């Protein structure tokens, strides 16, 4: 299914100029103590003036993607409509996903499949953080190459300056579920600000 036409970019920029930049944070993990989700929670807590970041938490409730449930011009399941609404209302999207079997986790790929037909990410600035506990520079590279392919297919505007690789050991996560390490927090804040700057440009 081909993505829908791009929304009016001038309207999007006007909305950004008259209010905070809305960043939708999407974790690719369903794990309760996910490092990736902790990174995004940390990003939300570090959002500065003019940026409002919110974490999407509906991935585990999405049905398996079936084209029959996504007819052209027809209704979609309510939880899918909510995902698409939140994507449409966001000025930009920040992903953070682990790798599974050399690619994206199935639940996260399922979420991305539901974004294709709606076209809400067409022309929308997106970025991702590669958060891995492993120091290898290519950790989770398969997942993020697949993510690049999918969001590129949907016509998203990839904010390259905001796509970062960050080593995040589990020991860096505090009891509140946020990254406690100051250096890592700075990198997360840098990625979020770079994405917001790209969306406002």
Buried (B, 14 or more C-beta within 10 A) or exposed (E): EEBBEBBEEEEBBEEBEEEBBBBBBBBBBEEEEBBBBBBBBBBBBBBEEEBBBBBBEEBEEBEEBEEEBBEEEEEBBEBBEBBBEBBBEBBBBBBBBBBBEEBBBEBBBBBBBBBBBBBBBBBBBBBBBBBBEEEEEEBBBBBBBBBBEBBEEBBBBBBEBBBBBBBBEEEBBEEEBBBBBEEBBEBBBBBBBBBBBBBBE
